[in-house]
């Protein structure tokens, strides 16, 4: 019995030591860039400091219908807070695209115009909670595109957000 208590105490001490010594398990910041120029990375703490929005979403997946309540910051707010788009340059927004890349290489492209409140006003969310609980480390921060019938534009584990200008004649 005494051995079991020591083993338990030793195991608990080891677990606490490992928990404090594993910062690499924390979410890595999201890399941000404007036309290839790196901006300050977006940490989850900085994301949570932005105004929170909660949206109920429903869309079809390969496993059937998914319904959830997501909380996070609007992607538009993330872009303007990090000076990746100029909210007053309405014509310029029409030539800006937002490329969102997941850690597994999945890529999604949105137009800045569809996100801008004075143009498309699409409420795309960079979520850190689902149904009131933090998202898991395995799935990471998630881009959620409400209103889509299919969930193909909802991106798990966002790693990069790049804003680019499409040049024309």
N, C-alpha and C positions, 0 to 999 in steps of 0.2 A: 504494500500500500504506500509506504514511504517513497519507494522508487517511482511509482506512478506519479506522485505529486511533484517530484523533482523533474521528471521528464516533462510533465505538463508545464511547469514553470519555465524550464529551459526552452521548451518549444515556443511558449508565448514570448519569451525574451528574444528569441531568434526571429520570430515573425515581426515583432515591433522593430527590431534592428533593420530587417530587410525592407519593411514598409517605408522607413525613413530614408533608406539608402537607394531607392529605386526611382529617382526622378525621371529616368528614361521612359518609364511607363506612362508618364503624363502626356497629354496631347501636345503634339508639336504645333507651333504657331502656323497659321496659314500664310503662305508667301503671297505678297501683293506686288503687282507691277503695272506700270503705265507705259505702253509702247516699248516694253523690254527693259525699262529702267525700274530697278527694284525700289519699292517703298518699304516703310517699316513693317515688319511682319505683324499679323493680326493674332493676338493671343485670345484665348477664351475669356480671360479676365477683361480685356478691352472690349470684346464683343458684348459681354454682360453689362458693361458700363453704358452702352448705348440704350436708347429707349426700347423697351421690350414690347413685342407684339405677339398676341396669341391668336392662332387661326385654327379652325376646325377644317380638316381636309379629308377627302375621300377620293380614291382613284383605284383603278384596276392594276393588279400585278400578275405575275405568272402563277401566283398562289391564290388568286381570287381578289376580292375587294379589301382594301386597307382603309380603315378609318382611324383617325387619331387627331389629337389636339397638340399642335406644336407651338413652342414658345422660342423666340429668338429675336434677332434684329432684322429689320428689312434690309435686303441687299442694297437698295438705293441709299439707305442711311449709312451703311458700311462704306459704300463708294464715295459718298460726299464727305463723310467724316475723315476719310483718309486721302481726300483731295485727288481721287482718281478720275472724277468727272466734275465738270463745272455745271452746276444746276441752272445757271443763267444763260448758257450757250445753247439755246434750243436747236438751232440749225446744226451746230457741231455734234449734238447728241445723236442725230440721225446717222452719223457716220462712225459712231463708236460702238464697238462690240465688247461683250464681257464673256471671257472664256473661263469656265470653271472646270478645274481638273481634280479628280479624286486621286487618292494615294495609289489605287490600283490601275490608274491610267485612263479611266472613264472620263470623257470630255463632253461638256455641254456648252453651247453658245447661245447667248441671249443678246438682244440689242439694248443699248442704253436707253433708246427712245421708248421701248415698251415698259421700262422700269420707272422712267421719269414721271412724277406726279402730274405734271402739266401736259403730258403726252399720253402714253399708254396706261399709266398708273397701275401697273401690274404689281401686286403685293407678293413679291418673291421673298422668302424668308431664309435666313441663315440660322438654323435652329440649334439650340443647345439642350432643349428639353422636349420630351414626348410624354403626353398625358401626365404632366406634373413631375416627372422623374428625369434626372440628367441622362443624356444619351450615353451609351456605353463606350468605353475606350475602343472596342473593336469596330464599332460603326462610326465613331467620331462625329464631328459636327456635320449637319446635314442641310443641304440646300433643298427647300421645299417649294414647289411651284403649284399653288392651289389653282383649281379650276381645270386642270388638265384631266382628260378622261383616263389616260394611262399615266402611270408614275414614272415613265422613262426619263423625265427631266428632273426628277428628284434624285439628288446625288449624295450618296453616303460618303463619309470620311473625306471632306473637302480638304485638299492640300494646297491648291493655288487658285488665285483669282487674278487674271490678267485682263487689263482693259487695253484695247487696241483701236487705232483709228484706221478706217478703210479709206484708202486714197482713191479719188476719182479723177476724171478729166477736168 
